[in-house]
Amino acid sequence: ACIAASFAAVGWGSDTCGSIRIPSSHNNLVGLRPTKGLSSIDGIIPLSHTQDVGGPLARSLEDLAVALDATIGADPSDPATAVLEGRDLPSFVAALNPNALDGARIGILEAYFGNGGVEAAAASIVRQAIAKMVELGADTITIEIPNLQDLISGSGVISHEFKWDLIDYLAGVPNAPVNSLEEMLELGLIHEALTPGMRRRNAPESRETDAYAAALAKREPLKNAVVSVMEAAQVDALIYPTMREPPSFIGQPQRGSNCSLSANTGLPALSIPAGWTRGLPIGLELLGRSLDDVRLVALGYAYEQATDHRRAPVSTPPLLSGRTPRPLTFTVRTRAGGALSSSGRVRARVRFTYNPLTGALAYEARVSGVRPSDVFAVVLRTKDEEGRPYIERRLSGPSLSPSKGILTLDVNERERLESGEFYLEVMTRNHPFGAVRAQLLPIRR
């Protein structure tokens, strides 16, 4: 959220099963879960040494590429980085190419697009993104990985490794206040919502169990199956929604994750903004071959340059000459030719003060040319995606009560206000469908 709000250019996270890609999708950012071993995990608090990777989140692919060039490479403290031995490190910035999708071949992993219902919106948006990639010169093919569900089921190892990896990590922390997950649970240091899951992860009584060995044994066949299908189809990357469902509210469970395919194979995956549904961002994920991360970033960059899905949240608007934007005051007046009433032409004048930081919209409405008792409402109208008008907010009710107040606009309303999509309308006894109206102009800071 800090990066999305432009308080920082880049942030780093660890992705054990989605913790780079999911927040990237939900916050309209780009995020790469790199090939296991492309960068070191030394110093990262572990969940699973087998699945943990470290990587950047950023507002743009260019920023992401700069961050990757600065942080990838071998590290004797992380045995997984031995995969880089004898290889030249890639240059992500040098590989950025706005034409990278021209001639690329993208595999559409249909099994990860969901089953309609609440998952339909994300699927539709990613399909629109695929169509855009085709416009940019990409070829596509529908991909099926035989027995994918059976292959991936039981191949995660977080529950087998976390307890022991954390003990090892804390043993290397001087004067650590606790030594294990068990102590944290006993001392009540874990949030109530996380406690049941942490108790399950604390359950293994030994490092080496048959279940752990079975999970490890499933990972290589899974990876081989994915890579062999990609090779047979000659695709540069697989594509699917990062999350099949839109972001959930804080405190509610988040469902619809597609995190496991990359996490359980060690293959790289890039999440990039694909579009919006009901004011919430949706990300698409590109999964590539081992150590082909630079190709994923190039493909994502080409798509990013041809689209405009990145938006800063309205709660943190751009600075003006290095200063925080101040509240804006403006007045909306209806034109002189309003509907006739017994008192003359109906006219309205509303003075607004809008705070772009909080979304507060203060107003004071005045209506002339009609008795107050004949006023039904003063409203803000707009239109839906199909051009049908509807009332967004009521400013005043019957008899102009109240004539002033403060509205707190949500994200969608703030975007509509700032882009000039609202119009003011007065409804009266003689003209209940609107006696007079006036367009609110786009806000210029």
C-alpha positions in Angstrom: 0.0 0.0 0.0 2.9 2.4 0.7 4.3 1.8 -2.8 0.9 2.0 -4.4 0.4 5.4 -2.6 3.7 6.6 -4.1 5.3 7.0 -0.7 8.1 4.7 -2.0 9.3 3.7 -5.4 10.1 0.0 -4.7 9.6 -2.4 -1.9 10.9 -5.9 -1.3 8.9 -8.9 0.0 9.2 -12.6 0.3 6.9 -14.9 -1.6 6.3 -18.4 -0.2 3.0 -18.7 -1.9 1.8 -15.4 -3.2 3.1 -12.7 -0.8 4.7 -10.7 -3.6 2.2 -11.4 -6.3 -1.1 -11.1 -4.4 -0.4 -7.7 -2.8 0.9 -6.6 -6.2 -2.4 -7.6 -7.8 -4.5 -6.0 -5.0 -2.6 -2.8 -5.0 -2.3 -2.2 -8.8 1.5 -2.9 -8.7 4.0 -5.1 -10.6 5.7 -7.8 -8.6 8.0 -10.7 -9.5 8.4 -14.0 -7.7 11.8 -14.8 -9.2 13.2 -18.2 -10.1 14.2 -19.9 -6.9 17.9 -19.1 -6.4 18.0 -15.9 -8.6 18.4 -13.8 -5.4 19.4 -14.7 -1.9 16.9 -15.3 1.0 19.6 -15.0 3.6 18.3 -12.8 6.4 14.6 -13.2 5.5 12.5 -14.5 8.3 11.6 -17.9 6.9 8.3 -19.7 6.3 9.9 -22.4 4.1 13.4 -22.6 2.9 12.3 -24.6 -0.1 9.6 -22.2 -1.2 10.8 -18.8 0.1 12.1 -16.3 -2.5 12.8 -12.6 -2.2 11.7 -10.1 -4.8 10.6 -6.5 -5.5 7.2 -4.8 -5.9 7.0 -1.6 -7.8 4.7 0.9 -9.6 6.3 0.2 -13.0 8.3 -2.5 -14.8 11.2 -0.1 -15.2 11.4 0.5 -11.4 11.1 -3.3 -11.0 13.9 -3.9 -13.4 16.2 -1.4 -11.6 15.5 -3.2 -8.3 16.2 -6.6 -9.8 19.5 -5.6 -11.3 20.6 -4.3 -7.9 19.7 -7.4 -5.9 20.1 -10.6 -7.9 23.2 -12.8 -7.7 24.9 -15.7 -6.0 25.3 -15.7 -2.2 27.3 -18.4 -0.3 24.8 -18.0 2.5 22.0 -19.3 0.3 22.7 -22.7 -1.3 19.8 -22.2 -3.7 21.8 -19.4 -5.5 24.3 -22.1 -6.7 21.9 -22.4 -9.7 23.7 -19.2 -11.0 27.2 -20.7 -11.1 28.7 -20.4 -14.5 26.0 -18.1 -15.8 26.2 -14.4 -16.7 23.6 -12.4 -14.7 20.8 -11.0 -16.8 20.3 -7.3 -17.1 16.7 -6.5 -16.6 16.9 -2.8 -17.5 18.7 -3.6 -20.8 16.0 -6.2 -21.7 13.1 -3.8 -21.5 11.5 -3.7 -24.9 8.2 -2.1 -25.8 7.9 -4.5 -28.8 8.6 -7.7 -26.8 5.1 -9.1 -27.4 5.5 -8.9 -31.1 6.1 -12.5 -32.1 5.8 -13.9 -28.5 3.7 -17.0 -27.9 1.5 -17.0 -24.8 -0.2 -20.1 -23.4 -3.6 -19.6 -21.8 -3.9 -21.8 -18.8 -7.7 -22.3 -18.8 -7.7 -24.4 -15.6 -6.7 -21.3 -13.6 -9.4 -18.9 -14.9 -12.1 -20.1 -12.4 -15.6 -21.3 -12.7 -17.7 -18.2 -13.2 -19.7 -16.6 -10.5 -17.5 -14.3 -8.3 -14.5 -15.4 -10.4 -15.9 -14.2 -13.7 -14.8 -10.6 -13.4 -11.1 -11.4 -13.0 -11.3 -14.0 -15.8 -13.0 -11.5 -18.2 -10.4 -8.8 -17.4 -7.5 -11.1 -18.1 -9.1 -12.3 -21.3 -9.3 -8.6 -22.4 -5.6 -8.3 -21.5 -4.9 -11.4 -23.7 -6.7 -9.7 -26.6 -4.6 -6.6 -26.2 -1.4 -8.8 -26.3 -2.7 -10.3 -29.5 -3.1 -6.7 -30.9 0.6 -6.1 -29.9 1.7 -9.1 -32.0 1.5 -12.0 -29.6 0.2 -15.5 -30.6 -1.8 -17.4 -28.1 -2.7 -21.1 -27.5 -4.9 -22.8 -25.0 -2.8 -24.9 -22.6 -3.8 -27.9 -20.6 -1.4 -29.6 -18.2 -2.5 -33.2 -17.8 -3.3 -34.2 -14.2 -2.4 -30.8 -12.9 -4.6 -30.9 -9.9 -3.2 -34.3 -8.8 0.3 -33.2 -9.4 0.1 -30.0 -7.4 -2.0 -31.4 -4.6 0.2 -32.1 -1.6 3.3 -30.5 -3.1 3.5 -27.5 -0.7 6.0 -27.8 2.1 5.3 -24.7 4.3 3.5 -26.8 7.0 6.5 -29.2 7.1 9.3 -26.6 7.2 8.1 -23.5 9.0 8.5 -24.7 12.6 12.0 -25.9 12.1 13.2 -23.1 9.8 12.0 -20.6 12.4 13.9 -22.3 15.2 17.1 -22.3 13.0 16.6 -18.6 12.2 16.0 -17.5 15.8 19.1 -19.4 16.9 21.1 -17.0 14.9 19.5 -13.9 16.3 21.5 -12.5 19.2 19.4 -12.1 22.4 16.2 -13.2 20.6 13.3 -12.8 23.0 11.8 -16.2 21.9 13.3 -19.3 20.5 10.5 -21.0 18.7 7.0 -20.8 17.3 5.8 -22.9 20.3 7.0 -20.1 22.7 5.2 -17.5 20.6 2.0 -19.4 20.9 2.4 -20.0 24.6 3.1 -16.3 25.3 0.1 -15.2 23.2 2.2 -13.3 20.7 0.3 -14.3 17.6 -2.9 -12.6 16.4 -6.1 -14.5 17.2 -6.9 -14.9 13.5 -3.6 -16.5 12.8 -3.4 -18.7 15.9 -5.2 -21.8 14.5 -3.0 -22.0 11.4 0.1 -21.5 13.5 -0.9 -24.3 15.8 -1.2 -26.6 12.9 2.2 -25.5 11.6 3.7 -26.2 15.1 2.3 -29.7 15.1 5.2 -31.7 13.4 7.2 -33.5 16.1 10.3 -34.1 13.9 12.0 -32.5 11.0 11.9 -35.5 8.7 8.5 -37.2 8.3 7.0 -39.4 5.6 4.5 -36.7 4.7 7.3 -34.2 4.2 9.3 -36.6 2.1 6.2 -37.3 0.0 5.6 -33.5 -0.5 9.2 -33.0 -1.6 9.0 -35.9 -4.0 6.0 -34.4 -5.8 7.7 -31.1 -6.7 10.1 -32.2 -9.4 7.4 -34.1 -11.4 5.1 -31.1 -11.1 7.8 -28.8 -12.5 8.7 -31.2 -15.3 5.1 -31.5 -16.3 4.7 -27.7 -16.6 8.0 -27.2 -18.5 7.3 -30.1 -20.9 3.9 -28.7 -21.8 5.5 -25.2 -22.3 8.2 -26.7 -24.5 5.8 -28.8 -26.6 3.6 -25.7 -27.2 6.6 -23.5 -27.7 5.3 -20.8 -25.5 7.3 -18.0 -23.8 4.9 -17.8 -20.8 1.7 -19.1 -19.3 -1.0 -16.5 -18.5 -3.8 -16.6 -15.9 -5.3 -14.3 -13.3 -3.1 -13.7 -10.3 -6.2 -13.9 -8.1 -9.5 -15.4 -9.4 -11.5 -13.2 -7.0 -11.4 -9.5 -6.3 -9.7 -8.2 -3.1 -11.7 -9.0 0.1 -12.3 -6.6 2.9 -9.9 -6.4 5.8 -10.7 -9.2 8.3 -12.4 -11.4 5.7 -10.8 -14.4 4.1 -9.2 -14.0 0.7 -10.1 -16.8 -1.8 -9.2 -17.5 -5.3 -5.4 -17.6 -5.2 -3.3 -19.1 -8.0 -0.1 -18.9 -6.1 0.9 -22.5 -5.9 2.0 -23.2 -9.5 5.0 -20.9 -9.2 5.6 -21.6 -5.5 5.6 -25.4 -5.8 7.7 -25.5 -9.0 10.2 -22.8 -8.3 9.4 -21.3 -11.7 9.3 -17.5 -12.0 6.0 -15.6 -12.1 5.2 -11.9 -12.7 2.0 -10.2 -11.6 1.1 -7.0 -13.5 -2.0 -4.8 -13.5 -4.7 -6.0 -16.0 -7.6 -3.8 -15.3 -10.3 -2.9 -12.8 -13.6 -4.3 -11.5 -15.9 -2.0 -9.4 -13.0 0.2 -8.6 -10.7 -2.6 -7.5 -7.6 -3.7 -9.4 -7.1 -7.1 -11.0 -3.7 -8.6 -11.8 -2.6 -11.1 -14.4 0.2 -13.5 -13.9 2.8 -14.6 -16.4 4.8 -17.8 -15.5 8.0 -18.6 -17.3 10.8 -21.2 -17.5 13.5 -21.4 -14.9 15.9 -18.4 -15.0 13.8 -16.8 -17.8 12.8 -14.0 -15.5 14.1 -11.3 -17.8 11.8 -12.5 -20.6 8.8 -12.2 -18.3 9.7 -8.7 -17.3 10.2 -7.8 -21.0 6.8 -9.2 -21.9 5.1 -7.4 -19.0 6.9 -4.1 -19.9 5.5 -4.3 -23.5 2.0 -4.8 -22.2 2.4 -2.0 -19.6 3.6 0.5 -22.2 0.5 -0.1 -24.4 -2.0 0.1 -21.6 -2.8 2.5 -18.8 -4.0 0.3 -15.9 -1.7 1.8 -13.2 -3.5 4.4 -11.1 -2.4 6.1 -8.0 -5.1 5.8 -5.3 -7.3 8.9 -5.0 -6.4 9.0 -1.3 -2.8 10.0 -2.1 -3.0 12.5 -5.0 0.2 13.8 -6.6 1.9 16.7 -4.8 1.6 20.1 -6.2 5.0 21.9 -6.4 6.1 19.6 -3.6 3.2 20.4 -1.4 0.1 18.5 -0.2 -3.0 19.4 -2.3 -5.3 21.7 -0.4 -9.1 21.6 -0.4 -10.7 23.0 -3.5 -13.8 25.2 -3.5 -16.0 25.7 -6.6 -19.5 26.7 -7.4 -21.9 25.0 -9.7 -24.8 27.0 -11.2 -27.6 25.9 -13.4 -28.2 27.8 -16.6 -30.8 30.6 -16.7 -33.3 28.6 -18.8 -34.6 26.4 -16.1 -38.1 24.9 -15.9 -40.9 27.3 -15.2 -42.6 27.3 -11.8 -45.3 29.4 -10.2 -42.4 31.5 -8.8 -40.5 31.9 -12.1 -37.5 30.0 -13.6 -36.0 27.3 -11.4 -32.3 28.0 -10.7 -29.8 26.3 -8.4 -26.5 27.3 -7.0 -24.3 24.8 -5.0 -21.0 25.7 -3.4 -18.7 22.7 -3.0 -15.5 22.3 -1.1 -13.6 19.1 -1.9 -10.7 17.6 0.1 -8.7 15.3 -2.2 -6.9 13.7 0.7 -10.0 12.6 2.7 -12.7 12.5 0.0 -14.9 14.9 2.0 -17.2 16.9 -0.2 -18.9 19.8 1.7 -21.8 21.5 0.0 -24.3 24.3 0.5 -27.3 24.4 -1.9 -29.5 27.2 -2.8 -32.5 27.0 -5.1 -34.5 29.9 -6.4 -37.6 30.3 -8.6 -39.6 27.7 -6.7 -41.1 27.5 -3.2 -38.9 25.3 -0.8 -41.9 23.2 -0.1 -42.1 22.3 -3.8 -38.5 21.0 -3.9 -38.3 17.2 -3.8 -34.5 16.8 -3.9 -31.2 18.2 -5.0 -29.0 15.3 -6.3 -25.8 14.3 -7.9 -26.4 12.1 -10.9 -24.1 10.1 -13.1 -24.3 7.3 -15.7 -23.4 3.6 -15.5 -21.1 1.8 -17.9 -24.0 1.3 -20.3 -24.9 5.0 -20.3 -27.9 4.7 -18.1 -28.4 7.6 -15.6 -28.8 7.1 -11.9 -28.7 9.1 -8.7 -25.3 8.8 -6.9 -25.9 11.0 -3.9 -28.7 13.1 -2.5 -27.6 16.5 -1.3 -30.9 17.9 -0.1 -34.3 16.2 0.5 -37.8 17.6 0.5 -38.1 21.4 1.3 -34.3 21.7 0.8 -33.6 19.8 4.1 -30.7 19.8 4.7 -29.4 22.6 2.5 -25.8 21.9 3.5 -23.7 19.0 4.7 -20.6 16.9 4.1 -20.4 13.7 2.1 -17.6 11.2 2.4 -17.0 9.9 -1.1 -15.8 6.4 -1.8 -13.1 5.6 -4.3 -15.4 5.3 -7.3 -17.3 8.5 -6.4 -14.0 10.4 -6.0 -12.8 9.3 -9.4 -16.2 10.3 -11.0 -16.1 13.7 -9.3 -12.5 14.4 -10.4 -13.1 13.3 -14.0 -16.3 15.4 -14.4 -18.8 12.6 -14.5 -21.4 14.1 -12.1 -24.1 16.5 -12.9 -26.3 18.5 -10.4 -30.1 18.1 -10.7 -33.1 19.7 -8.9 -36.3 17.7 -8.7 -39.5 19.6 -8.0 -43.2 18.9 -7.5 -44.0 20.0 -11.1 -40.8 18.4 -12.6 -40.1 15.3 -10.5 -37.7 13.9 -13.1 -35.6 17.1 -13.1 -36.4 20.7 -13.4 -32.9 21.9 -14.0 -29.4 20.5 -14.1 -25.7 21.5 -14.5 -22.6 19.5 -15.3 -19.7 19.4 -12.7 -16.5 20.1 -14.6 -13.4 17.9 -14.2 -11.3 19.0 -11.2 -8.0 20.5 -12.1 -5.5 20.8 -9.3 
